[in-house]
Amino acid sequence: MENKKKVYIAGALNSTSAIGYLQNVSTMLEWSDAVLRQGFAVFVPALDLLMCIKYGDYTYDMVFQNSQAFLAVCDAVFVCPQSDNSKGTQREIVYAKMLCIPVFESISDLTYYFDNQ
């Protein structure tokens, strides 16, 4: 099996409305698809939504800590555009940098980085 680089997809999820949250999930999925199609394996925290719907009693902290375990073993973090105001995304960026995991805001920079290692 090919050893693909693992990329954590960070982005704004929380919103003041259910529609806003679903729009954020959709945006994260679109960027995840774009990164996946470049040959990377992706971890998509937005998919935790399905677990939350199924079980209904997950807390924000429980879901966030779960995703951070995956961030810690990724080769890179890709930050979805327009996530500057997301406190969770900012926490993920700080954590990635603390772990010396490179953080990218463009797919071209991400692919260039790994093509030139």
N, CA, C and O of each residue as an XYZ file, in Angstrom:
468
protein
N       0.845     -1.186      0.000
C       0.000      0.000      0.000
C       0.888      1.246      0.000
O       1.895      1.312      0.705
N       0.497      2.205     -0.789
C       1.235      3.459     -0.901
C       1.239      4.208      0.427
O       0.231      4.259      1.131
N       2.385      4.785      0.754
C       2.511      5.554      1.995
C       2.166      7.015      1.714
O       3.045      7.819      1.405
N       0.898      7.348      1.822
C       0.448      8.711      1.556
C       0.727      9.605      2.753
O       0.673      9.164      3.901
N       1.023     10.849      2.475
C       1.163     11.842      3.542
C      -0.224     12.142      4.103
O      -1.201     12.276      3.365
N      -0.279     12.244      5.417
C      -1.541     12.480      6.111
C      -1.710     13.975      6.378
O      -0.823     14.623      6.933
N      -2.854     14.506      5.976
C      -3.121     15.932      6.132
C      -4.391     16.123      6.956
O      -5.454     15.593      6.632
N      -4.248     16.892      8.024
C      -5.374     17.268      8.875
C      -6.010     18.503      8.265
O      -5.318     19.475      7.960
N      -7.317     18.472      8.086
C      -8.026     19.604      7.492
C      -8.624     20.444      8.621
O      -9.549     20.007      9.305
N      -8.098     21.638      8.808
C      -8.567     22.545      9.853
C      -9.456     23.613      9.220
O      -9.199     24.075      8.108
N     -10.487     23.989      9.932
C     -11.346     25.040      9.408
C     -12.461     25.368     10.374
O     -12.733     24.631     11.322
N     -13.092     26.482     10.114
C     -14.205     26.928     10.946
C     -15.361     25.945     10.828
O     -15.732     25.534      9.728
N     -15.922     25.576     11.967
C     -17.108     24.715     11.973
C     -18.256     25.375     12.729
O     -19.360     25.506     12.200
N     -18.000     25.784     13.949
C     -19.068     26.345     14.780
C     -19.679     27.584     14.137
O     -19.013     28.336     13.426
N     -20.949     27.768     14.406
C     -21.692     28.899     13.853
C     -22.813     29.243     14.812
O     -23.135     28.468     15.713
N     -23.402     30.402     14.614
C     -24.527     30.806     15.453
C     -25.834     30.176     14.986
O     -26.863     30.319     15.647
N     -25.798     29.476     13.845
C     -27.015     28.833     13.344
C     -26.686     27.444     12.801
O     -25.545     27.154     12.443
N     -27.694     26.608     12.750
C     -27.524     25.264     12.199
C     -27.134     25.340     10.723
O     -26.294     24.572     10.254
N     -27.751     26.270     10.001
C     -27.439     26.435      8.574
C     -25.980     26.846      8.412
O     -25.285     26.331      7.537
N     -25.516     27.762      9.244
C     -24.117     28.195      9.177
C     -23.166     27.052      9.452
O     -22.140     26.917      8.786
N     -23.504     26.222     10.438
C     -22.669     25.070     10.757
C     -22.606     24.122      9.559
O     -21.526     23.665      9.185
N     -23.751     23.829      8.962
C     -23.779     22.920      7.804
C     -23.035     23.512      6.615
O     -22.401     22.776      5.858
N     -23.102     24.820      6.438
C     -22.330     25.463      5.370
C     -20.837     25.317      5.640
O     -20.058     25.093      4.714
N     -20.436     25.444      6.900
C     -19.025     25.269      7.256
C     -18.573     23.834      7.016
O     -17.462     23.606      6.537
N     -19.425     22.862      7.345
C     -19.115     21.459      7.073
C     -18.931     21.261      5.573
O     -17.980     20.608      5.144
N     -19.823     21.814      4.786
C     -19.738     21.691      3.328
C     -18.434     22.281      2.798
O     -17.782     21.684      1.941
N     -18.060     23.439      3.303
C     -16.805     24.073      2.879
C     -15.612     23.183      3.231
O     -14.716     22.984      2.411
N     -15.607     22.648      4.456
C     -14.495     21.800      4.871
C     -14.421     20.538      3.998
O     -13.330     20.086      3.650
N     -15.575     19.978      3.649
C     -15.584     18.790      2.796
C     -15.065     19.108      1.397
O     -14.350     18.300      0.804
N     -15.418     20.272      0.868
C     -14.925     20.663     -0.463
C     -13.401     20.767     -0.474
O     -12.754     20.281     -1.402
N     -12.822     21.399      0.555
C     -11.369     21.527      0.627
C     -10.714     20.188      0.901
O      -9.624     19.919      0.396
N     -11.355     19.350      1.688
C     -10.825     18.015      1.952
C     -10.759     17.201      0.666
O      -9.780     16.500      0.410
N     -11.800     17.302     -0.130
C     -11.828     16.609     -1.419
C     -10.691     17.090     -2.318
O     -10.030     16.289     -2.979
N     -10.471     18.392     -2.336
C      -9.399     18.949     -3.185
C      -8.027     18.444     -2.734
O      -7.181     18.128     -3.570
N      -7.804     18.367     -1.431
C      -6.520     17.878     -0.907
C      -6.381     16.381     -1.192
O      -5.315     15.926     -1.606
N      -7.442     15.622     -0.974
C      -7.441     14.187     -1.250
C      -7.101     13.913     -2.716
O      -6.334     13.000     -3.021
N      -7.669     14.702     -3.610
C      -7.437     14.506     -5.049
C      -6.008     14.857     -5.474
O      -5.598     14.551     -6.594
N      -5.261     15.491     -4.589
C      -3.847     15.757     -4.861
C      -2.968     14.591     -4.408
O      -1.743     14.651     -4.522
N      -3.587     13.546     -3.901
C      -2.842     12.349     -3.534
C      -2.550     12.183     -2.054
O      -1.798     11.288     -1.668
N      -3.133     13.031     -1.223
C      -2.927     12.947      0.212
C      -4.048     12.128      0.869
O      -5.136     11.996      0.309
N      -3.777     11.588      2.044
C      -4.819     11.030      2.903
C      -5.261     12.168      3.814
O      -4.424     12.936      4.288
N      -6.555     12.288      4.066
C      -7.049     13.415      4.862
C      -7.804     12.939      6.098
O      -8.467     11.901      6.091
N      -7.681     13.737      7.162
C      -8.538     13.582      8.337
C      -9.440     14.807      8.356
O      -8.958     15.940      8.322
N     -10.738     14.582      8.410
C     -11.715     15.659      8.294
C     -12.539     15.759      9.581
O     -13.476     14.983      9.766
N     -12.206     16.703     10.477
C     -12.950     16.825     11.731
C     -14.443     17.074     11.537
O     -15.238     16.756     12.422
N     -14.832     17.631     10.405
C     -16.252     17.900     10.158
C     -17.069     16.615     10.149
O     -18.277     16.652     10.383
N     -16.435     15.492      9.883
C     -17.170     14.231      9.850
C     -17.600     13.774     11.237
O     -18.423     12.867     11.368
N     -17.042     14.404     12.280
C     -17.506     14.126     13.642
C     -18.988     14.459     13.788
O     -19.660     13.948     14.683
N     -19.489     15.312     12.911
C     -20.904     15.669     12.921
C     -21.769     14.412     12.888
O     -22.796     14.345     13.563
N     -21.359     13.424     12.109
C     -22.149     12.201     11.999
C     -22.215     11.455     13.329
O     -23.263     10.918     13.688
N     -21.108     11.420     14.056
C     -21.103     10.789     15.374
C     -21.985     11.580     16.344
O     -22.705     11.002     17.158
N     -21.916     12.891     16.244
C     -22.732     13.738     17.127
C     -24.222     13.526     16.859
O     -25.026     13.481     17.791
N     -24.581     13.398     15.598
C     -25.984     13.160     15.253
C     -26.430     11.790     15.761
O     -27.516     11.650     16.325
N     -25.595     10.800     15.558
C     -25.943      9.427     15.958
C     -26.102      9.303     17.474
O     -27.062      8.697     17.950
N     -25.161      9.878     18.234
C     -25.153      9.651     19.681
C     -25.685     10.819     20.494
O     -26.164     10.615     21.609
N     -25.617     12.024     19.973
C     -26.280     13.168     20.568
C     -25.754     13.718     21.878
O     -26.170     14.799     22.295
N     -24.857     13.011     22.536
C     -24.411     13.494     23.841
C     -22.929     13.864     23.866
O     -22.337     13.981     24.939
N     -22.338     14.046     22.711
C     -20.927     14.439     22.652
C     -20.786     15.904     23.016
O     -21.597     16.737     22.610
N     -19.759     16.212     23.777
C     -19.471     17.605     24.098
C     -18.449     18.146     23.102
O     -17.753     17.380     22.434
N     -18.367     19.455     23.010
C     -17.379     20.087     22.130
C     -15.974     19.621     22.506
O     -15.180     19.263     21.636
N     -15.674     19.626     23.795
C     -14.339     19.243     24.240
C     -14.017     17.792     23.873
O     -12.894     17.489     23.470
N     -14.984     16.907     24.008
C     -14.787     15.497     23.667
C     -14.433     15.344     22.183
O     -13.507     14.614     21.831
N     -15.163     16.025     21.338
C     -14.924     15.945     19.895
C     -13.604     16.616     19.536
O     -12.842     16.089     18.724
N     -13.327     17.765     20.129
C     -12.091     18.483     19.822
C     -10.876     17.659     20.237
O      -9.918     17.550     19.471
N     -10.901     17.082     21.431
C      -9.768     16.273     21.893
C      -9.576     15.043     21.019
O      -8.443     14.628     20.776
N     -10.657     14.461     20.549
C     -10.559     13.317     19.645
C      -9.823     13.701     18.363
O      -8.940     12.974     17.908
N     -10.182     14.827     17.792
C      -9.548     15.237     16.539
C      -8.079     15.614     16.740
O      -7.260     15.435     15.838
N      -7.750     16.132     17.916
C      -6.357     16.525     18.154
C      -5.413     15.331     18.196
O      -4.231     15.460     17.878
N      -5.927     14.181     18.584
C      -5.109     12.963     18.556
C      -4.707     12.633     17.121
O      -3.609     12.127     16.887
N      -5.575     12.912     16.172
C      -5.246     12.684     14.770
C      -4.322     13.773     14.241
O      -3.398     13.485     13.481
N      -4.562     15.014     14.636
C      -3.676     16.099     14.215
C      -2.236     15.776     14.606
O      -1.311     16.022     13.832
N      -2.047     15.233     15.791
C      -0.705     14.968     16.322
C       0.091     13.965     15.491
O       1.319     13.945     15.568
N      -0.582     13.137     14.701
C       0.136     12.138     13.903
C       0.106     12.451     12.407
O       0.545     11.637     11.594
N      -0.406     13.620     12.046
C      -0.438     14.013     10.635
C       0.908     14.592     10.207
O       1.711     15.036     11.027
N       1.122     14.570      8.897
C       2.343     15.126      8.323
C       2.214     16.617      8.044
O       3.216     17.318      7.898
N       0.977     17.096      7.970
C       0.739     18.514      7.680
C      -0.678     18.877      8.089
O      -1.532     18.015      8.299
N      -0.899     20.178      8.196
C      -2.234     20.723      8.448
C      -2.558     21.657      7.293
O      -1.750     22.505      6.914
N      -3.754     21.488      6.742
C      -4.250     22.414      5.733
C      -5.371     23.218      6.366
O      -6.315     22.650      6.915
N      -5.269     24.542      6.290
C      -6.265     25.433      6.870
C      -7.187     25.938      5.764
O      -6.742     26.574      4.808
N      -8.463     25.647      5.908
C      -9.450     26.113      4.933
C      -9.505     27.637      4.935
O      -9.381     28.262      5.988
N      -9.690     28.231      3.770
C      -9.806     29.692      3.697
C     -10.940     30.210      4.585
O     -11.913     29.507      4.855
N     -10.792     31.416      5.013
C     -11.782     32.137      5.819
C     -12.023     31.481      7.174
O     -13.144     31.462      7.681
N     -10.946     30.940      7.750
C     -11.030     30.344      9.078
C     -10.316     31.193     10.124
O     -10.096     30.752     11.252
N      -9.960     32.410      9.738
C      -9.188     33.287     10.623
C      -9.879     33.564     11.956
O      -9.208     33.708     12.979
N     -11.193     33.640     11.958
C     -11.926     33.981     13.175
C     -12.314     32.764     14.010
O     -12.961     32.906     15.048
N     -11.928     31.582     13.569
C     -12.281     30.363     14.286
C     -11.297     30.112     15.424
O     -10.106     29.900     15.193
N     -11.798     30.137     16.640
C     -10.934     29.894     17.800
C     -10.393     28.467     17.786
O      -9.235     28.236     18.134
N     -11.229     27.513     17.385
C     -10.777     26.129     17.310
C      -9.662     25.951     16.297
O      -8.681     25.258     16.565
N      -9.807     26.570     15.134
C      -8.768     26.485     14.104
C      -7.478     27.117     14.599
O      -6.394     26.583     14.364
N      -7.586     28.235     15.276
C      -6.376     28.882     15.801
C      -5.686     27.989     16.829
O      -4.457     27.925     16.869
N      -6.466     27.300     17.658
C      -5.887     26.351     18.620
C      -5.179     25.212     17.889
O      -4.112     24.766     18.312
N      -5.771     24.746     16.798
C      -5.157     23.661     16.013
C      -3.844     24.108     15.385
O      -2.882     23.340     15.348
N      -3.796     25.327     14.897
C      -2.567     25.850     14.298
C      -1.465     25.939     15.352
O      -0.327     25.545     15.097
N      -1.794     26.448     16.516
C      -0.812     26.553     17.602
C      -0.299     25.167     17.979
O       0.905     24.974     18.147
N      -1.200     24.212     18.111
C      -0.826     22.847     18.481
C       0.076     22.231     17.415
O       1.085     21.607     17.743
N      -0.279     22.402     16.148
C       0.542     21.857     15.058
C       1.944     22.454     15.092
O       2.934     21.733     14.964
N       2.027     23.757     15.262
C       3.346     24.408     15.300
C       4.152     23.945     16.502
O       5.371     23.794     16.412
N       3.484     23.719     17.625
C       4.167     23.216     18.811
C       4.776     21.834     18.522
O       5.841     21.494     19.036
N       4.080     21.048     17.689
C       4.549     19.715     17.326
C       5.460     19.718     16.089
O       5.871     18.660     15.611
N       5.769     20.914     15.579
C       6.599     21.083     14.371
C       5.960     20.446     13.138
O       6.656     19.930     12.265
N       4.643     20.487     13.078
C       3.906     20.013     11.905
C       3.650     21.224     11.015
O       3.088     22.218     11.473
N       4.057     21.154      9.747
C       3.867     22.315      8.875
C       2.387     22.606      8.619
O       1.562     21.698      8.518
N       2.083     23.893      8.520
C       0.712     24.374      8.330
C       0.659     25.117      6.996
O       1.509     25.958      6.704
N      -0.360     24.788      6.187
C      -0.496     25.385      4.857
C      -1.873     25.978      4.672
O      -2.867     25.469      5.190
N      -1.914     27.080      3.912
C      -3.179     27.728      3.601
C      -3.485     27.679      2.113
O      -4.476     28.254      1.660
N      -2.638     26.994      1.349
C      -2.923     26.798     -0.075
C      -2.502     25.391     -0.469
O      -1.508     24.858      0.025
N      -3.272     24.811     -1.360
C      -2.965     23.459     -1.821
C      -1.666     23.451     -2.616
O      -0.900     22.490     -2.542
N      -1.413     24.504     -3.369
C      -0.167     24.541     -4.150
C       1.047     24.559     -3.220
O       2.043     23.897     -3.511
N       0.991     25.292     -2.121
C       2.101     25.292     -1.154
C       2.257     23.919     -0.497
O       3.375     23.458     -0.267
N       1.152     23.283     -0.201
C       1.174     21.954      0.400
C       1.837     20.946     -0.538
O       2.737     20.213     -0.128
N       1.402     20.909     -1.768
C       1.971     19.947     -2.718
C       3.431     20.275     -3.025
O       4.255     19.368     -3.148
N       3.753     21.548     -3.149
C       5.143     21.940     -3.411
C       6.062     21.469     -2.279
O       7.153     20.956     -2.528
N       5.615     21.645     -1.056
C       6.404     21.252      0.111
C       6.771     19.771      0.043
O       7.937     19.417      0.216
N       5.800     18.915     -0.205
C       6.065     17.483     -0.206
C       6.724     17.003     -1.492
O       7.431     15.996     -1.478
N       6.511     17.693     -2.588
C       7.200     17.337     -3.835
C       8.682     17.655     -3.775
O       9.471     17.091     -4.533
N       9.068     18.557     -2.875
C      10.464     19.017     -2.808
C      11.173     18.625     -1.521
O      12.119     19.287     -1.095
N      10.718     17.565     -0.917
C      11.411     17.093      0.304
C      12.464     16.080     -0.071
O      13.159     15.559      0.801
